[in-house]
Each structure stands twice: as C-alpha cells, then as structure tokens.
Amino acid sequence: MSEAPRTASTASRTDEPPRTLVGGVEVDVPNSIPAIRAALTPERRTEFDKDINAAGVDEIHAVMRHWMLEAVPDPEADAILARLARDEAERRGPA
C-alpha cells in the first residue's frame, strides 16, 4: 500500500515561532499576521495593515518577512539608525 502524499494539514509542523538573537538574547520572531500586528506599535500596525492588504500573491512572502523583522525590537540597530540619521542631518546642515 502506498503512502498518501503529505499535505499542509498532514505534514509535521511545529507551533514554535522562529527565533533570532537580539543583543545576545534569543527572542521569538512573530510569524503570523496576528502575531506581527500584536508586536507592533499602533502607528506601525496601520502601515502593516496597508502593506499586507496591498500585497499580491507574488509579494506576500516578502512583505511578511519584512514585517516579521520589523516587529522584533533591536535596540542596538535602532541606536545605529538614529546615529546615522543624526550624522546625515549634520552633514546636510541647517535647512
């Protein structure tokens, strides 16, 4: 008797979210629309909703990956981006 092909409903699946390191600490990365929304600030949720709702079938994976990482707080990366923004503002001088 041959084995039935595995489908999404029969394939083995883990309910554990992916993990990443932030500041040397392992943290969960939200990987569903509700989990990503919950991890974002209210202002970012509005932008997330617009991006998700506008994504087509060929874009949805890239949009999800972008927002998964956006939802993970990274104080070190935020500090680097803030410093780069200050440096750029100083380079441009007064407006």
N, CA, C and O atoms as a CHARMM CRD file, in Angstrom:
* protein
*
  380
    1    1 MET  N      0.84800  -1.16000   0.00000 PROA 1      0.00000
    2    1 MET  CA     0.00000   0.00000   0.00000 PROA 1      0.00000
    3    1 MET  C      0.90400   1.23600   0.00000 PROA 1      0.00000
    4    1 MET  O      1.84200   1.32600   0.79200 PROA 1      0.00000
    5    2 SER  N      0.61700   2.17900  -0.88500 PROA 2      0.00000
    6    2 SER  CA     1.45900   3.36700  -0.95700 PROA 2      0.00000
    7    2 SER  C      0.98700   4.40400   0.06400 PROA 2      0.00000
    8    2 SER  O     -0.18300   4.47100   0.44000 PROA 2      0.00000
    9    3 GLU  N      1.94000   5.18800   0.48000 PROA 3      0.00000
   10    3 GLU  CA     1.64100   6.23100   1.47000 PROA 3      0.00000
   11    3 GLU  C      1.01100   7.42500   0.76700 PROA 3      0.00000
   12    3 GLU  O      1.43900   7.79500  -0.32700 PROA 3      0.00000
   13    4 ALA  N      0.01300   8.02400   1.37200 PROA 4      0.00000
   14    4 ALA  CA    -0.64400   9.20200   0.79800 PROA 4      0.00000
   15    4 ALA  C      0.32100  10.38000   0.82900 PROA 4      0.00000
   16    4 ALA  O      1.12200  10.50700   1.75600 PROA 4      0.00000
   17    5 PRO  N      0.24500  11.24100  -0.18200 PROA 5      0.00000
   18    5 PRO  CA     1.13200  12.40900  -0.17200 PROA 5      0.00000
   19    5 PRO  C      0.82600  13.30500   1.01900 PROA 5      0.00000
   20    5 PRO  O     -0.31500  13.40200   1.47200 PROA 5      0.00000
   21    6 ARG  N      1.85900  13.94900   1.50600 PROA 6      0.00000
   22    6 ARG  CA     1.68600  14.85000   2.64800 PROA 6      0.00000
   23    6 ARG  C      1.15900  16.18400   2.15700 PROA 6      0.00000
   24    6 ARG  O      1.65600  16.74300   1.17900 PROA 6      0.00000
   25    7 THR  N      0.17600  16.67300   2.82700 PROA 7      0.00000
   26    7 THR  CA    -0.37700  17.98900   2.51600 PROA 7      0.00000
   27    7 THR  C     -0.08900  18.90600   3.68200 PROA 7      0.00000
   28    7 THR  O      0.45400  18.48300   4.70300 PROA 7      0.00000
   29    8 ALA  N     -0.45200  20.15200   3.52600 PROA 8      0.00000
   30    8 ALA  CA    -0.21800  21.11400   4.60100 PROA 8      0.00000
   31    8 ALA  C     -0.88200  20.66600   5.89000 PROA 8      0.00000
   32    8 ALA  O     -0.35800  20.91900   6.97500 PROA 8      0.00000
   33    9 SER  N     -2.02200  20.00800   5.78900 PROA 9      0.00000
   34    9 SER  CA    -2.72100  19.59900   7.00100 PROA 9      0.00000
   35    9 SER  C     -2.13600  18.33000   7.62000 PROA 9      0.00000
   36    9 SER  O     -2.32300  18.08100   8.81100 PROA 9      0.00000
   37   10 THR  N     -1.42500  17.52100   6.81900 PROA 10     0.00000
   38   10 THR  CA    -0.88000  16.28700   7.36500 PROA 10     0.00000
   39   10 THR  C      0.62400  16.35800   7.60300 PROA 10     0.00000
   40   10 THR  O      1.17900  15.49900   8.28900 PROA 10     0.00000
   41   11 ALA  N      1.28600  17.36200   7.05200 PROA 11     0.00000
   42   11 ALA  CA     2.73700  17.49800   7.22500 PROA 11     0.00000
   43   11 ALA  C      3.04400  17.81500   8.67900 PROA 11     0.00000
   44   11 ALA  O      2.26900  18.48500   9.36200 PROA 11     0.00000
   45   12 SER  N      4.20600  17.31400   9.14800 PROA 12     0.00000
   46   12 SER  CA     4.57700  17.64600  10.52100 PROA 12     0.00000
   47   12 SER  C      4.85300  19.13700  10.59900 PROA 12     0.00000
   48   12 SER  O      5.43400  19.71000   9.67700 PROA 12     0.00000
   49   13 ARG  N      4.44800  19.76200  11.67400 PROA 13     0.00000
   50   13 ARG  CA     4.54000  21.20700  11.82200 PROA 13     0.00000
   51   13 ARG  C      4.86700  21.52900  13.26100 PROA 13     0.00000
   52   13 ARG  O      4.39800  20.87400  14.19200 PROA 13     0.00000
   53   14 THR  N      5.66800  22.53500  13.41800 PROA 14     0.00000
   54   14 THR  CA     5.95800  22.97400  14.76800 PROA 14     0.00000
   55   14 THR  C      5.20800  24.27200  15.03200 PROA 14     0.00000
   56   14 THR  O      5.10200  25.12500  14.15100 PROA 14     0.00000
   57   15 ASP  N      4.70000  24.41500  16.22100 PROA 15     0.00000
   58   15 ASP  CA     3.99600  25.63400  16.57800 PROA 15     0.00000
   59   15 ASP  C      4.94500  26.66300  17.17400 PROA 15     0.00000
   60   15 ASP  O      4.52400  27.75700  17.54900 PROA 15     0.00000
   61   16 GLU  N      6.21600  26.31900  17.26000 PROA 16     0.00000
   62   16 GLU  CA     7.17400  27.24600  17.82700 PROA 16     0.00000
   63   16 GLU  C      7.57800  28.27800  16.78500 PROA 16     0.00000
   64   16 GLU  O      7.88500  27.92200  15.64700 PROA 16     0.00000
   65   17 PRO  N      7.58000  29.55600  17.16300 PROA 17     0.00000
   66   17 PRO  CA     7.98000  30.59400  16.20900 PROA 17     0.00000
   67   17 PRO  C      9.48100  30.53000  15.95300 PROA 17     0.00000
   68   17 PRO  O     10.23400  29.98700  16.76200 PROA 17     0.00000
   69   18 PRO  N      9.91400  31.09300  14.81500 PROA 18     0.00000
   70   18 PRO  CA    11.35600  31.17700  14.59500 PROA 18     0.00000
   71   18 PRO  C     11.98300  32.05800  15.66700 PROA 18     0.00000
   72   18 PRO  O     11.29100  32.85400  16.30200 PROA 18     0.00000
   73   19 ARG  N     13.28400  31.91900  15.87000 PROA 19     0.00000
   74   19 ARG  CA    13.96700  32.70200  16.89300 PROA 19     0.00000
   75   19 ARG  C     15.16600  33.39400  16.27000 PROA 19     0.00000
   76   19 ARG  O     15.70700  32.93700  15.26300 PROA 19     0.00000
   77   20 THR  N     15.58000  34.51400  16.88700 PROA 20     0.00000
   78   20 THR  CA    16.76300  35.24500  16.45800 PROA 20     0.00000
   79   20 THR  C     17.45600  35.80400  17.69200 PROA 20     0.00000
   80   20 THR  O     16.89300  35.79600  18.78700 PROA 20     0.00000
   81   21 LEU  N     18.66600  36.28200  17.51200 PROA 21     0.00000
   82   21 LEU  CA    19.40200  36.88800  18.62200 PROA 21     0.00000
   83   21 LEU  C     19.30100  38.39800  18.53900 PROA 21     0.00000
   84   21 LEU  O     19.52800  38.99100  17.48500 PROA 21     0.00000
   85   22 VAL  N     18.96100  39.00700  19.65200 PROA 22     0.00000
   86   22 VAL  CA    18.92900  40.46300  19.77500 PROA 22     0.00000
   87   22 VAL  C     19.72700  40.81000  21.02100 PROA 22     0.00000
   88   22 VAL  O     19.33400  40.47300  22.13800 PROA 22     0.00000
   89   23 GLY  N     20.84800  41.48500  20.81800 PROA 23     0.00000
   90   23 GLY  CA    21.69700  41.83400  21.95200 PROA 23     0.00000
   91   23 GLY  C     22.18900  40.61600  22.70400 PROA 23     0.00000
   92   23 GLY  O     22.35900  40.65800  23.92300 PROA 23     0.00000
   93   24 GLY  N     22.42000  39.52400  21.98000 PROA 24     0.00000
   94   24 GLY  CA    22.91100  38.30300  22.60300 PROA 24     0.00000
   95   24 GLY  C     21.83700  37.46800  23.28500 PROA 24     0.00000
   96   24 GLY  O     22.14500  36.43800  23.88500 PROA 24     0.00000
   97   25 VAL  N     20.57500  37.89900  23.20000 PROA 25     0.00000
   98   25 VAL  CA    19.46700  37.17700  23.82200 PROA 25     0.00000
   99   25 VAL  C     18.58300  36.59900  22.71900 PROA 25     0.00000
  100   25 VAL  O     18.22900  37.29800  21.76900 PROA 25     0.00000
  101   26 GLU  N     18.23500  35.33700  22.84800 PROA 26     0.00000
  102   26 GLU  CA    17.36600  34.70100  21.86700 PROA 26     0.00000
  103   26 GLU  C     15.92400  35.15500  22.08700 PROA 26     0.00000
  104   26 GLU  O     15.40400  35.06600  23.19900 PROA 26     0.00000
  105   27 VAL  N     15.27800  35.64300  21.02100 PROA 27     0.00000
  106   27 VAL  CA    13.89500  36.11400  21.10700 PROA 27     0.00000
  107   27 VAL  C     13.06100  35.46200  20.01100 PROA 27     0.00000
  108   27 VAL  O     13.58100  35.06800  18.96700 PROA 27     0.00000
  109   28 ASP  N     11.75300  35.35500  20.26500 PROA 28     0.00000
  110   28 ASP  CA    10.81900  34.83300  19.27500 PROA 28     0.00000
  111   28 ASP  C     10.60000  35.87300  18.18500 PROA 28     0.00000
  112   28 ASP  O     10.56600  37.07400  18.45600 PROA 28     0.00000
  113   29 VAL  N     10.45100  35.40000  16.94900 PROA 29     0.00000
  114   29 VAL  CA    10.10200  36.26000  15.82400 PROA 29     0.00000
  115   29 VAL  C      8.65100  35.94800  15.47300 PROA 29     0.00000
  116   29 VAL  O      8.33400  34.80900  15.13200 PROA 29     0.00000
  117   30 PRO  N      7.77000  36.93400  15.54900 PROA 30     0.00000
  118   30 PRO  CA     6.37100  36.66200  15.20900 PROA 30     0.00000
  119   30 PRO  C      6.27200  36.23700  13.74600 PROA 30     0.00000
  120   30 PRO  O      6.90500  36.84100  12.88000 PROA 30     0.00000
  121   31 ASN  N      5.48000  35.19800  13.46700 PROA 31     0.00000
  122   31 ASN  CA     5.43200  34.69400  12.10100 PROA 31     0.00000
  123   31 ASN  C      4.01900  34.46400  11.57800 PROA 31     0.00000
  124   31 ASN  O      3.80800  33.64200  10.68700 PROA 31     0.00000
  125   32 SER  N      3.06700  35.18200  12.12500 PROA 32     0.00000
  126   32 SER  CA     1.70600  35.15200  11.58800 PROA 32     0.00000
  127   32 SER  C      1.19800  36.59200  11.58100 PROA 32     0.00000
  128   32 SER  O      1.72400  37.44200  12.29900 PROA 32     0.00000
  129   33 ILE  N      0.19700  36.86000  10.78700 PROA 33     0.00000
  130   33 ILE  CA    -0.33000  38.22400  10.71600 PROA 33     0.00000
  131   33 ILE  C     -0.77700  38.71000  12.09400 PROA 33     0.00000
  132   33 ILE  O     -0.41000  39.81900  12.48100 PROA 33     0.00000
  133   34 PRO  N     -1.55600  37.92500  12.85400 PROA 34     0.00000
  134   34 PRO  CA    -1.95800  38.41000  14.18500 PROA 34     0.00000
  135   34 PRO  C     -0.76700  38.63100  15.13400 PROA 34     0.00000
  136   34 PRO  O     -0.75400  39.59100  15.90300 PROA 34     0.00000
  137   35 ALA  N      0.22600  37.74200  15.07400 PROA 35     0.00000
  138   35 ALA  CA     1.38600  37.88300  15.96600 PROA 35     0.00000
  139   35 ALA  C      2.21500  39.11000  15.60500 PROA 35     0.00000
  140   35 ALA  O      2.68800  39.82500  16.48900 PROA 35     0.00000
  141   36 ILE  N      2.39100  39.35500  14.31500 PROA 36     0.00000
  142   36 ILE  CA     3.13200  40.54700  13.89200 PROA 36     0.00000
  143   36 ILE  C      2.37700  41.79800  14.31100 PROA 36     0.00000
  144   36 ILE  O      2.97200  42.71800  14.87200 PROA 36     0.00000
  145   37 ARG  N      1.08300  41.84600  14.05000 PROA 37     0.00000
  146   37 ARG  CA     0.26800  43.02100  14.43700 PROA 37     0.00000
  147   37 ARG  C      0.40000  43.29400  15.92900 PROA 37     0.00000
  148   37 ARG  O      0.55600  44.44400  16.34100 PROA 37     0.00000
  149   38 ALA  N      0.33700  42.24100  16.73700 PROA 38     0.00000
  150   38 ALA  CA     0.39300  42.40100  18.19500 PROA 38     0.00000
  151   38 ALA  C      1.74400  42.95100  18.65900 PROA 38     0.00000
  152   38 ALA  O      1.81700  43.63100  19.68300 PROA 38     0.00000
  153   39 ALA  N      2.81000  42.66000  17.91100 PROA 39     0.00000
  154   39 ALA  CA     4.14800  43.09400  18.30800 PROA 39     0.00000
  155   39 ALA  C      4.46400  44.52600  17.89100 PROA 39     0.00000
  156   39 ALA  O      5.45400  45.09800  18.34700 PROA 39     0.00000
  157   40 LEU  N      3.63700  45.10900  17.03300 PROA 40     0.00000
  158   40 LEU  CA     3.89800  46.45900  16.51900 PROA 40     0.00000
  159   40 LEU  C      3.21400  47.52600  17.35100 PROA 40     0.00000
  160   40 LEU  O      2.23200  47.25900  18.04500 PROA 40     0.00000
  161   41 THR  N      3.74500  48.74000  17.27400 PROA 41     0.00000
  162   41 THR  CA     3.07400  49.88600  17.90500 PROA 41     0.00000
  163   41 THR  C      1.81200  50.18900  17.09600 PROA 41     0.00000
  164   41 THR  O      1.71600  49.78900  15.93600 PROA 41     0.00000
  165   42 PRO  N      0.85100  50.88400  17.68700 PROA 42     0.00000
  166   42 PRO  CA    -0.37500  51.20800  16.94000 PROA 42     0.00000
  167   42 PRO  C     -0.09700  51.93600  15.61800 PROA 42     0.00000
  168   42 PRO  O     -0.76700  51.68300  14.61700 PROA 42     0.00000
  169   43 GLU  N      0.88200  52.83100  15.61700 PROA 43     0.00000
  170   43 GLU  CA     1.20000  53.56400  14.39300 PROA 43     0.00000
  171   43 GLU  C      1.72200  52.61800  13.31200 PROA 43     0.00000
  172   43 GLU  O      1.34600  52.73100  12.14500 PROA 43     0.00000
  173   44 ARG  N      2.58300  51.69700  13.70300 PROA 44     0.00000
  174   44 ARG  CA     3.16100  50.75700  12.74300 PROA 44     0.00000
  175   44 ARG  C      2.12000  49.72900  12.28900 PROA 44     0.00000
  176   44 ARG  O      2.20400  49.22300  11.17000 PROA 44     0.00000
  177   45 ARG  N      1.14600  49.41700  13.14100 PROA 45     0.00000
  178   45 ARG  CA     0.09300  48.47200  12.74800 PROA 45     0.00000
  179   45 ARG  C     -0.67900  48.98600  11.54000 PROA 45     0.00000
  180   45 ARG  O     -1.02800  48.21900  10.64300 PROA 45     0.00000
  181   46 THR  N     -0.94100  50.28600  11.52500 PROA 46     0.00000
  182   46 THR  CA    -1.67400  50.87800  10.40100 PROA 46     0.00000
  183   46 THR  C     -0.89600  50.68000   9.10500 PROA 46     0.00000
  184   46 THR  O     -1.47300  50.30100   8.08600 PROA 46     0.00000
  185   47 GLU  N      0.40300  50.93400   9.14000 PROA 47     0.00000
  186   47 GLU  CA     1.23600  50.74900   7.95600 PROA 47     0.00000
  187   47 GLU  C      1.31900  49.27000   7.56900 PROA 47     0.00000
  188   47 GLU  O      1.26300  48.92500   6.38900 PROA 47     0.00000
  189   48 PHE  N      1.45300  48.40100   8.57900 PROA 48     0.00000
  190   48 PHE  CA     1.48400  46.95900   8.33600 PROA 48     0.00000
  191   48 PHE  C      0.19700  46.50900   7.64500 PROA 48     0.00000
  192   48 PHE  O      0.24300  45.78200   6.65200 PROA 48     0.00000
  193   49 ASP  N     -0.94800  46.94100   8.16900 PROA 49     0.00000
  194   49 ASP  CA    -2.22900  46.55600   7.58100 PROA 49     0.00000
  195   49 ASP  C     -2.31400  46.98600   6.11800 PROA 49     0.00000
  196   49 ASP  O     -2.78600  46.22500   5.27400 PROA 49     0.00000
  197   50 LYS  N     -1.85900  48.20000   5.81500 PROA 50     0.00000
  198   50 LYS  CA    -1.87900  48.67900   4.42300 PROA 50     0.00000
  199   50 LYS  C     -1.00100  47.79600   3.54500 PROA 50     0.00000
  200   50 LYS  O     -1.41100  47.39700   2.45500 PROA 50     0.00000
  201   51 ASP  N      0.21700  47.48800   4.02000 PROA 51     0.00000
  202   51 ASP  CA     1.13700  46.66600   3.23200 PROA 51     0.00000
  203   51 ASP  C      0.59600  45.25100   3.01200 PROA 51     0.00000
  204   51 ASP  O      0.64800  44.73000   1.89800 PROA 51     0.00000
  205   52 ILE  N      0.08500  44.64100   4.06100 PROA 52     0.00000
  206   52 ILE  CA    -0.44600  43.27300   3.95700 PROA 52     0.00000
  207   52 ILE  C     -1.64400  43.24100   3.02400 PROA 52     0.00000
  208   52 ILE  O     -1.75200  42.35200   2.18000 PROA 52     0.00000
  209   53 ASN  N     -2.53300  44.19400   3.17000 PROA 53     0.00000
  210   53 ASN  CA    -3.74300  44.20900   2.34400 PROA 53     0.00000
  211   53 ASN  C     -3.46100  44.53800   0.88200 PROA 53     0.00000
  212   53 ASN  O     -4.24600  44.17600   0.00500 PROA 53     0.00000
  213   54 ALA  N     -2.35200  45.21700   0.61100 PROA 54     0.00000
  214   54 ALA  CA    -1.99700  45.56100  -0.76500 PROA 54     0.00000
  215   54 ALA  C     -1.14400  44.49400  -1.44100 PROA 54     0.00000
  216   54 ALA  O     -0.98000  44.51600  -2.66000 PROA 54     0.00000
  217   55 ALA  N     -0.60000  43.56200  -0.66200 PROA 55     0.00000
  218   55 ALA  CA     0.31600  42.56000  -1.21400 PROA 55     0.00000
  219   55 ALA  C     -0.43500  41.53500  -2.05500 PROA 55     0.00000
  220   55 ALA  O     -1.47300  41.00600  -1.65900 PROA 55     0.00000
  221   56 GLY  N      0.12600  41.28000  -3.22100 PROA 56     0.00000
  222   56 GLY  CA    -0.41500  40.23400  -4.08900 PROA 56     0.00000
  223   56 GLY  C      0.21700  38.89900  -3.73600 PROA 56     0.00000
  224   56 GLY  O      1.08600  38.81500  -2.86800 PROA 56     0.00000
  225   57 VAL  N     -0.22700  37.86800  -4.41600 PROA 57     0.00000
  226   57 VAL  CA     0.25300  36.52100  -4.13500 PROA 57     0.00000
  227   57 VAL  C      1.77000  36.41400  -4.32300 PROA 57     0.00000
  228   57 VAL  O      2.42900  35.66400  -3.60200 PROA 57     0.00000
  229   58 ASP  N      2.32100  37.14600  -5.27200 PROA 58     0.00000
  230   58 ASP  CA     3.76200  37.08000  -5.52000 PROA 58     0.00000
  231   58 ASP  C      4.57100  37.92300  -4.53900 PROA 58     0.00000
  232   58 ASP  O      5.79400  37.79100  -4.48200 PROA 58     0.00000
  233   59 GLU  N      3.92100  38.77200  -3.77800 PROA 59     0.00000
  234   59 GLU  CA     4.61500  39.68100  -2.86500 PROA 59     0.00000
  235   59 GLU  C      4.45400  39.34500  -1.39200 PROA 59     0.00000
  236   59 GLU  O      5.24300  39.80100  -0.56500 PROA 59     0.00000
  237   60 ILE  N      3.45400  38.56100  -1.05600 PROA 60     0.00000
  238   60 ILE  CA     3.07800  38.37400   0.34500 PROA 60     0.00000
  239   60 ILE  C      4.21400  37.82800   1.20200 PROA 60     0.00000
  240   60 ILE  O      4.35900  38.24100   2.35300 PROA 60     0.00000
  241   61 HSD  N      5.01800  36.92000   0.67800 PROA 61     0.00000
  242   61 HSD  CA     6.11500  36.36300   1.47800 PROA 61     0.00000
  243   61 HSD  C      7.14400  37.43700   1.82400 PROA 61     0.00000
  244   61 HSD  O      7.61300  37.50700   2.96000 PROA 61     0.00000
  245   62 ALA  N      7.49400  38.26900   0.84800 PROA 62     0.00000
  246   62 ALA  CA     8.46800  39.33600   1.10300 PROA 62     0.00000
  247   62 ALA  C      7.91200  40.34700   2.09900 PROA 62     0.00000
  248   62 ALA  O      8.63600  40.81900   2.97600 PROA 62     0.00000
  249   63 VAL  N      6.64400  40.67900   1.97100 PROA 63     0.00000
  250   63 VAL  CA     6.01600  41.62400   2.90000 PROA 63     0.00000
  251   63 VAL  C      6.00600  41.04300   4.31100 PROA 63     0.00000
  252   63 VAL  O      6.31200  41.74200   5.27800 PROA 63     0.00000
  253   64 MET  N      5.65500  39.77200   4.42600 PROA 64     0.00000
  254   64 MET  CA     5.64500  39.12300   5.74100 PROA 64     0.00000
  255   64 MET  C      7.04200  39.10000   6.35100 PROA 64     0.00000
  256   64 MET  O      7.20600  39.40700   7.53200 PROA 64     0.00000
  257   65 ARG  N      8.06100  38.73400   5.54800 PROA 65     0.00000
  258   65 ARG  CA     9.43300  38.70000   6.07600 PROA 65     0.00000
  259   65 ARG  C      9.86700  40.08000   6.55400 PROA 65     0.00000
  260   65 ARG  O     10.47400  40.20800   7.61700 PROA 65     0.00000
  261   66 HSD  N      9.56000  41.10900   5.77700 PROA 66     0.00000
  262   66 HSD  CA     9.92400  42.47300   6.18500 PROA 66     0.00000
  263   66 HSD  C      9.30600  42.81400   7.54300 PROA 66     0.00000
  264   66 HSD  O      9.99900  43.29400   8.44000 PROA 66     0.00000
  265   67 TRP  N      8.01700  42.56900   7.69000 PROA 67     0.00000
  266   67 TRP  CA     7.32200  42.94900   8.92100 PROA 67     0.00000
  267   67 TRP  C      7.65100  42.02700  10.09000 PROA 67     0.00000
  268   67 TRP  O      7.57600  42.45500  11.24200 PROA 67     0.00000
  269   68 MET  N      8.01500  40.76400   9.82200 PROA 68     0.00000
  270   68 MET  CA     8.45800  39.87900  10.90600 PROA 68     0.00000
  271   68 MET  C      9.66400  40.50000  11.60400 PROA 68     0.00000
  272   68 MET  O      9.72600  40.55800  12.83200 PROA 68     0.00000
  273   69 LEU  N     10.61500  40.96000  10.80400 PROA 69     0.00000
  274   69 LEU  CA    11.82900  41.55600  11.37300 PROA 69     0.00000
  275   69 LEU  C     11.54700  42.92200  11.98000 PROA 69     0.00000
  276   69 LEU  O     12.14700  43.28900  12.99000 PROA 69     0.00000
  277   70 GLU  N     10.65000  43.66600  11.38000 PROA 70     0.00000
  278   70 GLU  CA    10.26400  44.97300  11.90800 PROA 70     0.00000
  279   70 GLU  C      9.64500  44.82800  13.30300 PROA 70     0.00000
  280   70 GLU  O      9.79300  45.71400  14.14500 PROA 70     0.00000
  281   71 ALA  N      8.96000  43.72400  13.54000 PROA 71     0.00000
  282   71 ALA  CA     8.25100  43.51400  14.80500 PROA 71     0.00000
  283   71 ALA  C      9.17500  43.10800  15.95200 PROA 71     0.00000
  284   71 ALA  O      8.76900  43.13100  17.11400 PROA 71     0.00000
  285   72 VAL  N     10.41900  42.73500  15.62800 PROA 72     0.00000
  286   72 VAL  CA    11.36500  42.31900  16.67100 PROA 72     0.00000
  287   72 VAL  C     12.17100  43.54300  17.10800 PROA 72     0.00000
  288   72 VAL  O     12.93200  44.09100  16.31200 PROA 72     0.00000
  289   73 PRO  N     12.01800  43.97200  18.34500 PROA 73     0.00000
  290   73 PRO  CA    12.77000  45.14200  18.79800 PROA 73     0.00000
  291   73 PRO  C     14.26500  44.84500  18.84200 PROA 73     0.00000
  292   73 PRO  O     14.68000  43.79300  19.33000 PROA 73     0.00000
  293   74 ASP  N     15.06900  45.77000  18.33300 PROA 74     0.00000
  294   74 ASP  CA    16.52100  45.61800  18.34800 PROA 74     0.00000
  295   74 ASP  C     17.13300  46.96400  18.73300 PROA 74     0.00000
  296   74 ASP  O     17.42200  47.78000  17.85900 PROA 74     0.00000
  297   75 PRO  N     17.33100  47.20300  20.02500 PROA 75     0.00000
  298   75 PRO  CA    17.84300  48.49800  20.48400 PROA 75     0.00000
  299   75 PRO  C     19.18700  48.86500  19.85700 PROA 75     0.00000
  300   75 PRO  O     19.44300  50.04000  19.59000 PROA 75     0.00000
  301   76 GLU  N     20.04500  47.87500  19.62000 PROA 76     0.00000
  302   76 GLU  CA    21.34500  48.17600  19.00800 PROA 76     0.00000
  303   76 GLU  C     21.16600  48.70200  17.58400 PROA 76     0.00000
  304   76 GLU  O     21.80000  49.68700  17.20700 PROA 76     0.00000
  305   77 ALA  N     20.31500  48.06000  16.79700 PROA 77     0.00000
  306   77 ALA  CA    20.06000  48.51700  15.43200 PROA 77     0.00000
  307   77 ALA  C     19.38900  49.88600  15.44100 PROA 77     0.00000
  308   77 ALA  O     19.71500  50.74400  14.62100 PROA 77     0.00000
  309   78 ASP  N     18.45300  50.09300  16.36600 PROA 78     0.00000
  310   78 ASP  CA    17.78400  51.39000  16.46000 PROA 78     0.00000
  311   78 ASP  C     18.78000  52.49900  16.77900 PROA 78     0.00000
  312   78 ASP  O     18.69000  53.59500  16.22500 PROA 78     0.00000
  313   79 ALA  N     19.72500  52.21900  17.66800 PROA 79     0.00000
  314   79 ALA  CA    20.73600  53.21800  18.02900 PROA 79     0.00000
  315   79 ALA  C     21.62700  53.54300  16.82600 PROA 79     0.00000
  316   79 ALA  O     21.98300  54.70200  16.61400 PROA 79     0.00000
  317   80 ILE  N     21.98400  52.53200  16.04600 PROA 80     0.00000
  318   80 ILE  CA    22.80800  52.75700  14.85300 PROA 80     0.00000
  319   80 ILE  C     22.04600  53.60800  13.84300 PROA 80     0.00000
  320   80 ILE  O     22.60300  54.55100  13.28100 PROA 80     0.00000
  321   81 LEU  N     20.78300  53.28400  13.61000 PROA 81     0.00000
  322   81 LEU  CA    19.98000  54.06000  12.66500 PROA 81     0.00000
  323   81 LEU  C     19.80400  55.50100  13.13300 PROA 81     0.00000
  324   81 LEU  O     19.85400  56.42400  12.32000 PROA 81     0.00000
  325   82 ALA  N     19.59900  55.70200  14.42800 PROA 82     0.00000
  326   82 ALA  CA    19.46100  57.06300  14.96500 PROA 82     0.00000
  327   82 ALA  C     20.75900  57.84300  14.77900 PROA 82     0.00000
  328   82 ALA  O     20.73100  59.02000  14.41700 PROA 82     0.00000
  329   83 ARG  N     21.88900  57.19600  15.02400 PROA 83     0.00000
  330   83 ARG  CA    23.18200  57.86700  14.84800 PROA 83     0.00000
  331   83 ARG  C     23.40900  58.23000  13.38400 PROA 83     0.00000
  332   83 ARG  O     23.87300  59.32900  13.08100 PROA 83     0.00000
  333   84 LEU  N     23.08400  57.31400  12.47900 PROA 84     0.00000
  334   84 LEU  CA    23.23100  57.59500  11.05000 PROA 84     0.00000
  335   84 LEU  C     22.33600  58.76000  10.62400 PROA 84     0.00000
  336   84 LEU  O     22.74800  59.60000   9.82400 PROA 84     0.00000
  337   85 ALA  N     21.11800  58.81000  11.15500 PROA 85     0.00000
  338   85 ALA  CA    20.21000  59.91700  10.83400 PROA 85     0.00000
  339   85 ALA  C     20.76900  61.24100  11.35000 PROA 85     0.00000
  340   85 ALA  O     20.69200  62.25700  10.65900 PROA 85     0.00000
  341   86 ARG  N     21.33300  61.23400  12.56600 PROA 86     0.00000
  342   86 ARG  CA    21.94000  62.46800  13.11600 PROA 86     0.00000
  343   86 ARG  C     23.12600  62.89800  12.26800 PROA 86     0.00000
  344   86 ARG  O     23.27400  64.07800  11.95000 PROA 86     0.00000
  345   87 ASP  N     23.98200  61.92900  11.89900 PROA 87     0.00000
  346   87 ASP  CA    25.14500  62.23800  11.06700 PROA 87     0.00000
  347   87 ASP  C     24.71800  62.83200   9.72600 PROA 87     0.00000
  348   87 ASP  O     25.32900  63.78700   9.24600 PROA 87     0.00000
  349   88 GLU  N     23.68800  62.27600   9.13000 PROA 88     0.00000
  350   88 GLU  CA    23.19300  62.77700   7.85100 PROA 88     0.00000
  351   88 GLU  C     22.63200  64.19100   8.00800 PROA 88     0.00000
  352   88 GLU  O     22.85900  65.04700   7.15300 PROA 88     0.00000
  353   89 ALA  N     21.89900  64.44100   9.10200 PROA 89     0.00000
  354   89 ALA  CA    21.35100  65.78000   9.34500 PROA 89     0.00000
  355   89 ALA  C     22.46900  66.79000   9.54500 PROA 89     0.00000
  356   89 ALA  O     22.38500  67.91100   9.04400 PROA 89     0.00000
  357   90 GLU  N     23.50700  66.41100  10.26500 PROA 90     0.00000
  358   90 GLU  CA    24.65300  67.31300  10.46200 PROA 90     0.00000
  359   90 GLU  C     25.36700  67.57400   9.15200 PROA 90     0.00000
  360   90 GLU  O     25.78800  68.70100   8.89000 PROA 90     0.00000
  361   91 ARG  N     25.50900  66.55600   8.33200 PROA 91     0.00000
  362   91 ARG  CA    26.18600  66.70500   7.05100 PROA 91     0.00000
  363   91 ARG  C     25.43100  67.67100   6.13600 PROA 91     0.00000
  364   91 ARG  O     26.03800  68.46800   5.42200 PROA 91     0.00000
  365   92 ARG  N     24.12600  67.58800   6.16800 PROA 92     0.00000
  366   92 ARG  CA    23.29200  68.46600   5.32300 PROA 92     0.00000
  367   92 ARG  C     23.22900  69.89500   5.85400 PROA 92     0.00000
  368   92 ARG  O     22.98700  70.83400   5.09500 PROA 92     0.00000
  369   93 GLY  N     23.44500  70.05700   7.14800 PROA 93     0.00000
  370   93 GLY  CA    23.40700  71.38400   7.75200 PROA 93     0.00000
  371   93 GLY  C     21.98800  71.89500   7.94600 PROA 93     0.00000
  372   93 GLY  O     21.02500  71.16400   7.71200 PROA 93     0.00000
  373   94 PRO  N     21.85300  73.15200   8.37400 PROA 94     0.00000
  374   94 PRO  CA    20.51600  73.72200   8.62200 PROA 94     0.00000
  375   94 PRO  C     19.70100  73.78400   7.33100 PROA 94     0.00000
  376   94 PRO  O     20.22500  74.04100   6.24700 PROA 94     0.00000
  377   95 ALA  N     18.42800  73.54400   7.48600 PROA 95     0.00000
  378   95 ALA  CA    17.54500  73.53400   6.30400 PROA 95     0.00000
  379   95 ALA  C     17.17500  74.92300   5.86300 PROA 95     0.00000
  380   95 ALA  O     16.44100  75.08600   4.88800 PROA 95     0.00000
